[in-house]
Amino acid sequence: MGERLGQHMLVNKTAIPKIIAALDLQPNDTVIEIGPGEGALTFPLLEAAKKVGAKVIAIEKDLHLANQLKSYAGATVDELEIVTGDALKLLHSLTDKLNNWKLIGNIPYYITGQLLRILSESENPPKTSVLMVQEEVADRICSRPPKMNLLSAITQFWAQPELILRLKPEDFDPPPKVKSAVIKLESRKQQVVSSNEIGRYYRLVKLIFKQPRKTAANNLADGLEISKKEAVDLIKSVGLQENSRPQDFSLDQLIKLSTITAK
């Protein structure tokens, strides 16, 4: 993607092998790359994929860059498929029938939330995602109690996050105004989770984090339209105190609460 689409090209050559290594490429993997741009990550990724017998599908929204990438790749590269279009709209159709697919990309800030929502709701999420995002977003996704937030609660329900590395503005061309970081999301959805369980959990966390500065009991009482005492009893039933705030919840406590409140 070019600058007009909010993308900045990664030019730090030492970071690229670390990013690719985080994917843990295996034979027969299919890796989807979002926004390959001029191929700074794509071609080293392709070399790594060829060594293990994996395939790369690059989704590029900018038609000029997609055509340029195709000319660089040449017609003989069987392991690379270049698709032109909007990754948010194409992901489902490209991955619906894939087993153990993986995702990589430098994700523009303005689509990060949408992408994470699509992945969280997917019945076939990527086994591993390695994403460059705004540093602030990476830190929020990786937060643990007492710094939990809506983004970490939603993301960690389907994936185990890990911060891989932090990047400076000068690692990109043109340098962005914000710092970036690379996170790895390892999918938890190896076990079958019903759509009812997923919906119940997401409703609960949105309710709990609706007003993060209020106590969790107050948010629960308002959201479920129950008494303050009933809400406090529910909070205590998962091991928290009466005055606990949303950011104090662990993932397991949120899951347990979503189960209890559904009864």
CYANA upper distance limits for C-alpha pairs under 8 A (distance plus 0.5 A):
  1 MET  CA      5 LEU  CA      6.41
  1 MET  CA      6 GLY  CA      7.93
  1 MET  CA      7 GLN  CA      5.94
  1 MET  CA      8 HIS  CA      8.23
  1 MET  CA     35 GLY  CA      5.93
  1 MET  CA     36 PRO  CA      7.31
  1 MET  CA     37 GLY  CA      5.06
  1 MET  CA     38 GLU  CA      8.41
  1 MET  CA     60 GLU  CA      7.06
  1 MET  CA     61 LYS  CA      7.05
  1 MET  CA     62 ASP  CA      6.21
  1 MET  CA     65 LEU  CA      7.37
  2 GLY  CA      6 GLY  CA      7.42
  2 GLY  CA      7 GLN  CA      6.14
  2 GLY  CA      8 HIS  CA      7.60
  2 GLY  CA     37 GLY  CA      7.19
  2 GLY  CA     62 ASP  CA      7.69
  2 GLY  CA     65 LEU  CA      8.23
  3 GLU  CA      7 GLN  CA      5.67
  3 GLU  CA      8 HIS  CA      6.72
  3 GLU  CA    174 PRO  CA      8.36
  6 GLY  CA    108 PRO  CA      6.22
  6 GLY  CA    109 TYR  CA      8.20
  6 GLY  CA    110 TYR  CA      8.39
  7 GLN  CA     35 GLY  CA      8.42
  7 GLN  CA    106 ASN  CA      8.04
  7 GLN  CA    107 ILE  CA      8.08
  7 GLN  CA    108 PRO  CA      6.20
  8 HIS  CA    172 PHE  CA      6.32
  8 HIS  CA    173 ASP  CA      6.15
  8 HIS  CA    174 PRO  CA      6.34
  8 HIS  CA    175 PRO  CA      7.54
  8 HIS  CA    176 PRO  CA      7.33
  9 MET  CA     37 GLY  CA      7.54
  9 MET  CA     38 GLU  CA      8.20
  9 MET  CA     40 ALA  CA      7.79
  9 MET  CA    172 PHE  CA      5.74
  9 MET  CA    173 ASP  CA      5.60
  9 MET  CA    174 PRO  CA      7.47
 10 LEU  CA     40 ALA  CA      7.11
 10 LEU  CA     41 LEU  CA      8.14
 10 LEU  CA    171 ASP  CA      6.53
 10 LEU  CA    172 PHE  CA      4.95
 10 LEU  CA    173 ASP  CA      6.99
 11 VAL  CA     40 ALA  CA      7.61
 11 VAL  CA    171 ASP  CA      6.06
 11 VAL  CA    172 PHE  CA      5.73
 11 VAL  CA    173 ASP  CA      6.99
 12 ASN  CA     16 ILE  CA      7.51
 12 ASN  CA    171 ASP  CA      5.38
 12 ASN  CA    172 PHE  CA      7.45
 13 LYS  CA     17 PRO  CA      8.18
 14 THR  CA     18 LYS  CA      7.88
 15 ALA  CA     19 ILE  CA      6.82
 16 ILE  CA     20 ILE  CA      6.79
 16 ILE  CA     41 LEU  CA      6.92
 16 ILE  CA     44 PRO  CA      8.23
 17 PRO  CA     21 ALA  CA      6.46
 17 PRO  CA     44 PRO  CA      8.24
 18 LYS  CA     22 ALA  CA      6.82
 19 ILE  CA     23 LEU  CA      7.68
 19 ILE  CA    130 VAL  CA      7.52
 19 ILE  CA    164 ILE  CA      8.20
 19 ILE  CA    182 VAL  CA      7.94
 20 ILE  CA     24 ASP  CA      8.01
 20 ILE  CA     45 LEU  CA      6.76
 20 ILE  CA     48 ALA  CA      8.35
 21 ALA  CA     25 LEU  CA      8.02
 22 ALA  CA    130 VAL  CA      7.35
 22 ALA  CA    164 ILE  CA      8.18
 22 ALA  CA    184 LYS  CA      7.51
 23 LEU  CA    102 LYS  CA      7.85
 23 LEU  CA    104 ILE  CA      8.46
 23 LEU  CA    128 THR  CA      6.96
 23 LEU  CA    129 SER  CA      7.68
 23 LEU  CA    130 VAL  CA      6.97
 25 LEU  CA     29 ASP  CA      7.16
 25 LEU  CA     48 ALA  CA      8.27
 25 LEU  CA     49 ALA  CA      7.32
 25 LEU  CA     52 VAL  CA      7.60
 25 LEU  CA     54 ALA  CA      7.70
 26 GLN  CA     52 VAL  CA      6.57
 26 GLN  CA     53 GLY  CA      7.91
 26 GLN  CA     54 ALA  CA      7.14
 27 PRO  CA     52 VAL  CA      5.58
 27 PRO  CA     53 GLY  CA      5.24
 27 PRO  CA     54 ALA  CA      5.79
 28 ASN  CA     52 VAL  CA      8.43
 28 ASN  CA     53 GLY  CA      6.26
 28 ASN  CA     54 ALA  CA      5.26
 28 ASN  CA     55 LYS  CA      7.54
 29 ASP  CA     53 GLY  CA      8.10
 29 ASP  CA     54 ALA  CA      5.23
 29 ASP  CA     55 LYS  CA      6.79
 29 ASP  CA     99 ASN  CA      8.48
 29 ASP  CA    100 ASN  CA      7.07
 29 ASP  CA    101 TRP  CA      6.39
 29 ASP  CA    102 LYS  CA      7.70
 30 THR  CA     54 ALA  CA      6.36
 30 THR  CA     55 LYS  CA      5.29
 30 THR  CA     56 VAL  CA      6.29
 30 THR  CA     57 ILE  CA      7.78
 30 THR  CA     98 LEU  CA      8.14
 30 THR  CA    100 ASN  CA      8.04
 30 THR  CA    101 TRP  CA      5.48
 30 THR  CA    102 LYS  CA      6.78
 31 VAL  CA     54 ALA  CA      8.06
 31 VAL  CA     55 LYS  CA      6.66
 31 VAL  CA     56 VAL  CA      5.28
 31 VAL  CA     57 ILE  CA      6.63
 31 VAL  CA    101 TRP  CA      6.39
 31 VAL  CA    102 LYS  CA      5.20
 31 VAL  CA    103 LEU  CA      6.09
 31 VAL  CA    104 ILE  CA      7.62
 32 ILE  CA     56 VAL  CA      6.47
 32 ILE  CA     57 ILE  CA      5.34
 32 ILE  CA     58 ALA  CA      6.33
 32 ILE  CA     59 ILE  CA      7.85
 32 ILE  CA    101 TRP  CA      8.00
 32 ILE  CA    102 LYS  CA      6.68
 32 ILE  CA    103 LEU  CA      5.36
 32 ILE  CA    104 ILE  CA      6.72
 33 GLU  CA     42 THR  CA      8.05
 33 GLU  CA     56 VAL  CA      7.68
 33 GLU  CA     57 ILE  CA      6.65
 33 GLU  CA     58 ALA  CA      5.13
 33 GLU  CA     59 ILE  CA      6.63
 33 GLU  CA    103 LEU  CA      6.50
 33 GLU  CA    104 ILE  CA      5.33
 33 GLU  CA    105 GLY  CA      5.76
 34 ILE  CA     58 ALA  CA      6.66
 34 ILE  CA     59 ILE  CA      5.67
 34 ILE  CA     60 GLU  CA      7.18
 34 ILE  CA     87 ALA  CA      6.90
 34 ILE  CA    103 LEU  CA      8.23
 34 ILE  CA    104 ILE  CA      6.92
 34 ILE  CA    105 GLY  CA      5.26
 34 ILE  CA    106 ASN  CA      7.47
 34 ILE  CA    107 ILE  CA      7.77
 35 GLY  CA     58 ALA  CA      7.63
 35 GLY  CA     59 ILE  CA      6.37
 35 GLY  CA     60 GLU  CA      5.42
 35 GLY  CA     61 LYS  CA      7.51
 35 GLY  CA    105 GLY  CA      6.82
 35 GLY  CA    106 ASN  CA      7.18
 35 GLY  CA    107 ILE  CA      8.00
 36 PRO  CA     40 ALA  CA      7.89
 36 PRO  CA     41 LEU  CA      7.38
 36 PRO  CA     42 THR  CA      6.50
 36 PRO  CA     58 ALA  CA      6.72
 36 PRO  CA     59 ILE  CA      7.46
 36 PRO  CA     60 GLU  CA      6.67
 36 PRO  CA    105 GLY  CA      7.71
 36 PRO  CA    106 ASN  CA      8.48
 37 GLY  CA     60 GLU  CA      7.37
 37 GLY  CA     65 LEU  CA      6.48
 37 GLY  CA     66 ALA  CA      8.01
 37 GLY  CA     69 LEU  CA      8.20
 38 GLU  CA     65 LEU  CA      6.97
 38 GLU  CA     68 GLN  CA      7.96
 38 GLU  CA     69 LEU  CA      6.76
 39 GLY  CA     43 PHE  CA      6.28
 39 GLY  CA     69 LEU  CA      7.20
 40 ALA  CA     44 PRO  CA      7.91
 41 LEU  CA     45 LEU  CA      6.49
 42 THR  CA     46 LEU  CA      6.49
 42 THR  CA     58 ALA  CA      8.14
 43 PHE  CA     47 GLU  CA      6.76
 44 PRO  CA     48 ALA  CA      6.85
 45 LEU  CA     49 ALA  CA      6.58
 45 LEU  CA     56 VAL  CA      8.39
 46 LEU  CA     50 LYS  CA      6.60
 46 LEU  CA     55 LYS  CA      8.08
 46 LEU  CA     56 VAL  CA      7.00
 46 LEU  CA     79 GLU  CA      7.71
 46 LEU  CA     80 LEU  CA      7.52
 47 GLU  CA     51 LYS  CA      7.01
 48 ALA  CA     52 VAL  CA      7.44
 49 ALA  CA     53 GLY  CA      6.42
 49 ALA  CA     54 ALA  CA      5.10
 49 ALA  CA     55 LYS  CA      6.59
 49 ALA  CA     56 VAL  CA      7.73
 49 ALA  CA     79 GLU  CA      8.28
 50 LYS  CA     54 ALA  CA      6.49
 50 LYS  CA     55 LYS  CA      7.85
 50 LYS  CA     79 GLU  CA      7.39
 54 ALA  CA     79 GLU  CA      7.73
 55 LYS  CA     79 GLU  CA      5.29
 55 LYS  CA     80 LEU  CA      6.78
 56 VAL  CA     79 GLU  CA      6.52
 56 VAL  CA     80 LEU  CA      5.43
 56 VAL  CA     81 GLU  CA      6.84
 57 ILE  CA     80 LEU  CA      6.31
 57 ILE  CA     81 GLU  CA      5.17
 57 ILE  CA     82 ILE  CA      6.33
 57 ILE  CA     83 VAL  CA      7.65
 58 ALA  CA     80 LEU  CA      7.90
 58 ALA  CA     81 GLU  CA      6.71
 58 ALA  CA     82 ILE  CA      5.34
 58 ALA  CA     83 VAL  CA      6.54
 59 ILE  CA     82 ILE  CA      6.59
 59 ILE  CA     83 VAL  CA      5.31
 59 ILE  CA     84 THR  CA      6.29
 59 ILE  CA     85 GLY  CA      7.03
 59 ILE  CA     86 ASP  CA      7.87
 59 ILE  CA     87 ALA  CA      6.48
 60 GLU  CA     65 LEU  CA      7.71
 60 GLU  CA     66 ALA  CA      6.14
 60 GLU  CA     82 ILE  CA      7.86
 60 GLU  CA     83 VAL  CA      6.79
 60 GLU  CA     84 THR  CA      5.54
 60 GLU  CA     85 GLY  CA      6.47
 60 GLU  CA     86 ASP  CA      7.76
 60 GLU  CA     87 ALA  CA      8.01
 61 LYS  CA     66 ALA  CA      7.91
 61 LYS  CA     84 THR  CA      6.00
 61 LYS  CA     85 GLY  CA      5.00
 61 LYS  CA     86 ASP  CA      5.88
 61 LYS  CA     87 ALA  CA      7.93
 62 ASP  CA     66 ALA  CA      6.64
 62 ASP  CA     84 THR  CA      7.75
 62 ASP  CA     85 GLY  CA      8.07
 63 LEU  CA     67 ASN  CA      6.66
 63 LEU  CA     84 THR  CA      6.91
 64 HIS  CA     68 GLN  CA      6.66
 65 LEU  CA     69 LEU  CA      6.51
 66 ALA  CA     70 LYS  CA      6.74
 66 ALA  CA     82 ILE  CA      7.48
 66 ALA  CA     83 VAL  CA      8.07
 66 ALA  CA     84 THR  CA      6.79
 67 ASN  CA     71 SER  CA      6.80
 68 GLN  CA     72 TYR  CA      6.78
 69 LEU  CA     73 ALA  CA      6.59
 69 LEU  CA     82 ILE  CA      8.33
 70 LYS  CA     74 GLY  CA      6.57
 70 LYS  CA     75 ALA  CA      8.13
 70 LYS  CA     82 ILE  CA      7.39
 71 SER  CA     75 ALA  CA      8.29
 73 ALA  CA     77 VAL  CA      6.87
 73 ALA  CA     80 LEU  CA      8.36
 85 GLY  CA     89 LYS  CA      8.46
 85 GLY  CA     90 LEU  CA      7.71
 86 ASP  CA     90 LEU  CA      6.68
 87 ALA  CA     91 LEU  CA      6.11
 88 LEU  CA    114 GLN  CA      8.14
 88 LEU  CA    115 LEU  CA      6.95
 88 LEU  CA    118 ILE  CA      8.20
 90 LEU  CA     94 LEU  CA      6.64
 91 LEU  CA     95 THR  CA      6.54
 92 HIS  CA     96 ASP  CA      5.97
 94 LEU  CA     98 LEU  CA      8.41
 95 THR  CA    101 TRP  CA      7.71
 95 THR  CA    124 ASN  CA      8.06
 96 ASP  CA    124 ASN  CA      7.11
100 ASN  CA    126 PRO  CA      6.96
100 ASN  CA    127 LYS  CA      5.78
101 TRP  CA    125 PRO  CA      8.47
101 TRP  CA    126 PRO  CA      5.68
101 TRP  CA    127 LYS  CA      6.42
101 TRP  CA    128 THR  CA      8.03
102 LYS  CA    126 PRO  CA      5.33
102 LYS  CA    127 LYS  CA      6.08
102 LYS  CA    128 THR  CA      5.49
102 LYS  CA    129 SER  CA      6.28
103 LEU  CA    126 PRO  CA      6.66
103 LEU  CA    128 THR  CA      6.86
103 LEU  CA    129 SER  CA      5.01
103 LEU  CA    130 VAL  CA      6.75
103 LEU  CA    131 LEU  CA      8.23
104 ILE  CA    129 SER  CA      6.22
104 ILE  CA    130 VAL  CA      5.31
104 ILE  CA    131 LEU  CA      6.00
105 GLY  CA    130 VAL  CA      7.36
105 GLY  CA    131 LEU  CA      5.71
105 GLY  CA    132 MET  CA      6.71
106 ASN  CA    131 LEU  CA      6.47
106 ASN  CA    132 MET  CA      5.01
106 ASN  CA    133 VAL  CA      7.06
107 ILE  CA    111 ILE  CA      7.47
107 ILE  CA    112 THR  CA      6.64
107 ILE  CA    131 LEU  CA      7.08
107 ILE  CA    132 MET  CA      6.25
107 ILE  CA    133 VAL  CA      6.05
108 PRO  CA    112 THR  CA      6.91
108 PRO  CA    133 VAL  CA      7.46
109 TYR  CA    113 GLY  CA      8.43
109 TYR  CA    133 VAL  CA      7.19
109 TYR  CA    134 GLN  CA      6.91
111 ILE  CA    115 LEU  CA      6.52
112 THR  CA    116 LEU  CA      6.68
112 THR  CA    133 VAL  CA      7.83
113 GLY  CA    117 ARG  CA      6.69
114 GLN  CA    118 ILE  CA      6.72
115 LEU  CA    119 LEU  CA      6.74
116 LEU  CA    120 SER  CA      6.51
116 LEU  CA    155 THR  CA      7.64
117 ARG  CA    121 GLU  CA      6.73
118 ILE  CA    122 SER  CA      6.58
119 LEU  CA    125 PRO  CA      6.20
119 LEU  CA    126 PRO  CA      8.15
120 SER  CA    125 PRO  CA      7.86
120 SER  CA    154 ILE  CA      7.90
120 SER  CA    155 THR  CA      7.13
120 SER  CA    157 PHE  CA      8.50
120 SER  CA    158 TRP  CA      6.54
125 PRO  CA    187 SER  CA      7.52
125 PRO  CA    189 LYS  CA      8.00
126 PRO  CA    187 SER  CA      7.15
127 LYS  CA    186 GLU  CA      6.56
127 LYS  CA    187 SER  CA      5.62
128 THR  CA    184 LYS  CA      7.48
128 THR  CA    185 LEU  CA      6.18
128 THR  CA    186 GLU  CA      5.20
128 THR  CA    187 SER  CA      6.60
129 SER  CA    183 ILE  CA      8.44
129 SER  CA    184 LYS  CA      6.06
129 SER  CA    185 LEU  CA      5.45
129 SER  CA    186 GLU  CA      7.07
130 VAL  CA    182 VAL  CA      7.26
130 VAL  CA    183 ILE  CA      6.19
130 VAL  CA    184 LYS  CA      4.99
130 VAL  CA    185 LEU  CA      6.95
131 LEU  CA    182 VAL  CA      5.98
131 LEU  CA    183 ILE  CA      5.95
131 LEU  CA    184 LYS  CA      7.05
132 MET  CA    180 SER  CA      7.11
132 MET  CA    181 ALA  CA      6.09
132 MET  CA    182 VAL  CA      4.88
132 MET  CA    183 ILE  CA      7.04
133 VAL  CA    137 VAL  CA      7.11
133 VAL  CA    138 ALA  CA      6.83
133 VAL  CA    180 SER  CA      6.05
133 VAL  CA    181 ALA  CA      6.16
133 VAL  CA    182 VAL  CA      6.86
133 VAL  CA    183 ILE  CA      8.15
134 GLN  CA    138 ALA  CA      6.88
134 GLN  CA    178 VAL  CA      7.33
134 GLN  CA    179 LYS  CA      6.56
134 GLN  CA    180 SER  CA      4.84
134 GLN  CA    181 ALA  CA      6.62
135 GLU  CA    139 ASP  CA      6.71
135 GLU  CA    166 ARG  CA      7.69
135 GLU  CA    178 VAL  CA      8.18
135 GLU  CA    179 LYS  CA      5.94
135 GLU  CA    180 SER  CA      4.82
135 GLU  CA    181 ALA  CA      5.27
136 GLU  CA    140 ARG  CA      6.78
136 GLU  CA    179 LYS  CA      8.46
136 GLU  CA    180 SER  CA      8.35
137 VAL  CA    141 ILE  CA      6.67
138 ALA  CA    142 CYS  CA      6.77
138 ALA  CA    163 LEU  CA      7.71
138 ALA  CA    181 ALA  CA      6.80
138 ALA  CA    182 VAL  CA      7.83
138 ALA  CA    183 ILE  CA      6.92
139 ASP  CA    143 SER  CA      6.60
139 ASP  CA    163 LEU  CA      8.44
140 ARG  CA    148 MET  CA      8.18
140 ARG  CA    149 ASN  CA      7.49
140 ARG  CA    151 LEU  CA      7.12
140 ARG  CA    152 SER  CA      6.48
141 ILE  CA    151 LEU  CA      6.28
141 ILE  CA    152 SER  CA      4.73
141 ILE  CA    153 ALA  CA      8.48
141 ILE  CA    155 THR  CA      7.14
141 ILE  CA    156 GLN  CA      8.08
141 ILE  CA    161 PRO  CA      7.59
142 CYS  CA    152 SER  CA      6.75
142 CYS  CA    161 PRO  CA      6.19
142 CYS  CA    162 GLU  CA      7.04
142 CYS  CA    163 LEU  CA      7.59
143 SER  CA    147 LYS  CA      6.15
143 SER  CA    148 MET  CA      5.92
143 SER  CA    149 ASN  CA      7.93
143 SER  CA    152 SER  CA      6.58
144 ARG  CA    148 MET  CA      5.71
144 ARG  CA    152 SER  CA      8.36
144 ARG  CA    250 SER  CA      7.53
145 PRO  CA    247 GLN  CA      6.44
145 PRO  CA    248 ASP  CA      5.38
145 PRO  CA    249 PHE  CA      6.48
145 PRO  CA    250 SER  CA      6.36
146 PRO  CA    247 GLN  CA      5.62
146 PRO  CA    248 ASP  CA      4.84
146 PRO  CA    249 PHE  CA      7.67
147 LYS  CA    247 GLN  CA      5.43
147 LYS  CA    248 ASP  CA      7.21
148 MET  CA    152 SER  CA      6.62
148 MET  CA    153 ALA  CA      7.20
148 MET  CA    246 PRO  CA      7.63
148 MET  CA    247 GLN  CA      4.66
148 MET  CA    248 ASP  CA      7.00
148 MET  CA    249 PHE  CA      7.26
148 MET  CA    250 SER  CA      8.01
149 ASN  CA    153 ALA  CA      6.56
149 ASN  CA    209 PHE  CA      7.36
149 ASN  CA    212 PRO  CA      8.38
149 ASN  CA    246 PRO  CA      7.83
149 ASN  CA    247 GLN  CA      6.27
150 LEU  CA    154 ILE  CA      6.61
150 LEU  CA    205 VAL  CA      7.23
150 LEU  CA    206 LYS  CA      7.29
150 LEU  CA    209 PHE  CA      6.38
151 LEU  CA    155 THR  CA      6.51
152 SER  CA    156 GLN  CA      6.18
153 ALA  CA    157 PHE  CA      6.79
153 ALA  CA    205 VAL  CA      7.45
153 ALA  CA    251 LEU  CA      7.03
154 ILE  CA    158 TRP  CA      7.98
154 ILE  CA    202 TYR  CA      7.34
154 ILE  CA    205 VAL  CA      8.00
155 THR  CA    159 ALA  CA      6.51
156 GLN  CA    160 GLN  CA      6.12
156 GLN  CA    161 PRO  CA      7.28
156 GLN  CA    251 LEU  CA      7.72
157 PHE  CA    188 ARG  CA      8.08
157 PHE  CA    251 LEU  CA      7.58
158 TRP  CA    187 SER  CA      6.36
158 TRP  CA    188 ARG  CA      5.63
158 TRP  CA    189 LYS  CA      6.46
159 ALA  CA    185 LEU  CA      5.93
159 ALA  CA    186 GLU  CA      5.64
159 ALA  CA    187 SER  CA      4.74
159 ALA  CA    188 ARG  CA      5.46
159 ALA  CA    189 LYS  CA      8.02
160 GLN  CA    184 LYS  CA      8.48
160 GLN  CA    185 LEU  CA      5.93
160 GLN  CA    186 GLU  CA      5.51
160 GLN  CA    187 SER  CA      6.86
160 GLN  CA    188 ARG  CA      7.13
161 PRO  CA    183 ILE  CA      7.22
161 PRO  CA    184 LYS  CA      6.13
161 PRO  CA    185 LEU  CA      5.04
161 PRO  CA    186 GLU  CA      7.00
162 GLU  CA    183 ILE  CA      6.06
162 GLU  CA    184 LYS  CA      5.58
162 GLU  CA    185 LEU  CA      7.01
163 LEU  CA    181 ALA  CA      7.93
163 LEU  CA    182 VAL  CA      6.69
163 LEU  CA    183 ILE  CA      5.03
163 LEU  CA    184 LYS  CA      6.87
164 ILE  CA    181 ALA  CA      8.04
164 ILE  CA    182 VAL  CA      5.86
164 ILE  CA    183 ILE  CA      5.83
164 ILE  CA    184 LYS  CA      7.05
165 LEU  CA    181 ALA  CA      6.23
165 LEU  CA    182 VAL  CA      5.82
165 LEU  CA    183 ILE  CA      7.84
166 ARG  CA    179 LYS  CA      8.29
166 ARG  CA    180 SER  CA      6.62
166 ARG  CA    181 ALA  CA      4.67
166 ARG  CA    182 VAL  CA      6.80
167 LEU  CA    171 ASP  CA      6.85
167 LEU  CA    179 LYS  CA      6.83
167 LEU  CA    180 SER  CA      5.60
167 LEU  CA    181 ALA  CA      5.88
167 LEU  CA    182 VAL  CA      8.19
168 LYS  CA    172 PHE  CA      8.29
168 LYS  CA    179 LYS  CA      6.00
168 LYS  CA    180 SER  CA      7.05
169 PRO  CA    175 PRO  CA      5.20
169 PRO  CA    176 PRO  CA      5.88
169 PRO  CA    177 LYS  CA      7.30
169 PRO  CA    178 VAL  CA      7.12
169 PRO  CA    179 LYS  CA      6.16
169 PRO  CA    180 SER  CA      7.85
170 GLU  CA    174 PRO  CA      8.40
170 GLU  CA    175 PRO  CA      5.72
170 GLU  CA    176 PRO  CA      8.45
171 ASP  CA    175 PRO  CA      7.56
172 PHE  CA    176 PRO  CA      7.58
189 LYS  CA    193 VAL  CA      7.79
193 VAL  CA    197 GLU  CA      6.98
193 VAL  CA    198 ILE  CA      7.43
194 SER  CA    198 ILE  CA      6.93
195 SER  CA    199 GLY  CA      6.51
196 ASN  CA    200 ARG  CA      6.46
197 GLU  CA    201 TYR  CA      6.63
197 GLU  CA    259 THR  CA      8.42
198 ILE  CA    202 TYR  CA      6.78
199 GLY  CA    203 ARG  CA      6.64
200 ARG  CA    204 LEU  CA      6.76
200 ARG  CA    258 SER  CA      6.67
200 ARG  CA    259 THR  CA      8.17
200 ARG  CA    262 ALA  CA      7.71
201 TYR  CA    205 VAL  CA      6.82
201 TYR  CA    254 LEU  CA      8.13
201 TYR  CA    255 ILE  CA      6.89
201 TYR  CA    258 SER  CA      5.74
201 TYR  CA    259 THR  CA      8.27
202 TYR  CA    206 LYS  CA      6.65
203 ARG  CA    207 LEU  CA      6.75
204 LEU  CA    208 ILE  CA      6.63
204 LEU  CA    254 LEU  CA      8.33
204 LEU  CA    257 LEU  CA      8.42
204 LEU  CA    258 SER  CA      6.21
205 VAL  CA    209 PHE  CA      6.46
205 VAL  CA    254 LEU  CA      7.62
206 LYS  CA    210 LYS  CA      6.23
207 LEU  CA    219 ASN  CA      7.05
207 LEU  CA    220 LEU  CA      7.24
207 LEU  CA    223 GLY  CA      6.31
208 ILE  CA    212 PRO  CA      8.11
208 ILE  CA    216 ALA  CA      6.40
208 ILE  CA    219 ASN  CA      6.03
208 ILE  CA    220 LEU  CA      6.55
208 ILE  CA    223 GLY  CA      8.43
208 ILE  CA    246 PRO  CA      6.57
209 PHE  CA    216 ALA  CA      8.32
209 PHE  CA    219 ASN  CA      8.08
209 PHE  CA    246 PRO  CA      6.33
210 LYS  CA    219 ASN  CA      7.58
211 GLN  CA    219 ASN  CA      7.33
212 PRO  CA    216 ALA  CA      8.40
212 PRO  CA    245 ARG  CA      7.48
212 PRO  CA    246 PRO  CA      6.36
212 PRO  CA    247 GLN  CA      7.73
213 ARG  CA    245 ARG  CA      7.64
213 ARG  CA    246 PRO  CA      8.50
214 LYS  CA    218 ASN  CA      6.96
214 LYS  CA    219 ASN  CA      7.21
214 LYS  CA    245 ARG  CA      7.09
214 LYS  CA    246 PRO  CA      8.44
215 THR  CA    219 ASN  CA      6.98
215 THR  CA    243 ASN  CA      6.25
215 THR  CA    244 SER  CA      6.30
215 THR  CA    245 ARG  CA      4.96
215 THR  CA    246 PRO  CA      7.22
216 ALA  CA    220 LEU  CA      6.52
216 ALA  CA    235 ILE  CA      7.99
216 ALA  CA    243 ASN  CA      7.91
216 ALA  CA    244 SER  CA      6.56
216 ALA  CA    245 ARG  CA      5.32
216 ALA  CA    246 PRO  CA      5.61
217 ALA  CA    221 ALA  CA      6.49
217 ALA  CA    228 LYS  CA      7.18
217 ALA  CA    231 ALA  CA      5.55
217 ALA  CA    232 VAL  CA      5.82
217 ALA  CA    235 ILE  CA      6.96
217 ALA  CA    242 GLU  CA      7.41
217 ALA  CA    243 ASN  CA      7.87
217 ALA  CA    244 SER  CA      8.14
217 ALA  CA    245 ARG  CA      8.44
218 ASN  CA    222 ASP  CA      6.66
218 ASN  CA    228 LYS  CA      7.09
218 ASN  CA    231 ALA  CA      7.78
219 ASN  CA    223 GLY  CA      6.46
220 LEU  CA    224 LEU  CA      6.31
220 LEU  CA    225 GLU  CA      8.29
220 LEU  CA    226 ILE  CA      8.26
220 LEU  CA    231 ALA  CA      6.36
221 ALA  CA    225 GLU  CA      5.89
221 ALA  CA    226 ILE  CA      5.35
221 ALA  CA    227 SER  CA      6.26
221 ALA  CA    228 LYS  CA      6.04
221 ALA  CA    230 GLU  CA      8.09
221 ALA  CA    231 ALA  CA      5.84
222 ASP  CA    226 ILE  CA      7.45
226 ILE  CA    230 GLU  CA      6.90
226 ILE  CA    231 ALA  CA      7.24
227 SER  CA    231 ALA  CA      6.81
228 LYS  CA    232 VAL  CA      6.62
229 LYS  CA    233 ASP  CA      6.68
230 GLU  CA    234 LEU  CA      6.82
231 ALA  CA    235 ILE  CA      6.79
232 VAL  CA    236 LYS  CA      6.65
232 VAL  CA    241 GLN  CA      8.48
232 VAL  CA    242 GLU  CA      6.01
233 ASP  CA    237 SER  CA      6.58
234 LEU  CA    238 VAL  CA      7.45
234 LEU  CA    257 LEU  CA      7.84
234 LEU  CA    260 ILE  CA      8.42
234 LEU  CA    261 THR  CA      8.46
235 ILE  CA    239 GLY  CA      7.46
235 ILE  CA    240 LEU  CA      6.17
235 ILE  CA    241 GLN  CA      7.30
235 ILE  CA    242 GLU  CA      7.26
235 ILE  CA    257 LEU  CA      8.23
236 LYS  CA    240 LEU  CA      5.43
236 LYS  CA    241 GLN  CA      6.22
236 LYS  CA    242 GLU  CA      7.22
238 VAL  CA    253 GLN  CA      6.18
238 VAL  CA    256 LYS  CA      7.27
238 VAL  CA    257 LEU  CA      7.07
239 GLY  CA    253 GLN  CA      8.15
240 LEU  CA    244 SER  CA      6.80
240 LEU  CA    249 PHE  CA      8.28
244 SER  CA    248 ASP  CA      6.77
245 ARG  CA    249 PHE  CA      8.09
249 PHE  CA    253 GLN  CA      6.51
249 PHE  CA    254 LEU  CA      6.87
250 SER  CA    254 LEU  CA      6.85
251 LEU  CA    255 ILE  CA      6.74
252 ASP  CA    256 LYS  CA      6.58
253 GLN  CA    257 LEU  CA      6.54
254 LEU  CA    258 SER  CA      6.63
255 ILE  CA    259 THR  CA      6.92
256 LYS  CA    260 ILE  CA      6.79
257 LEU  CA    261 THR  CA      6.51
258 SER  CA    262 ALA  CA      6.79
259 THR  CA    263 LYS  CA      7.47
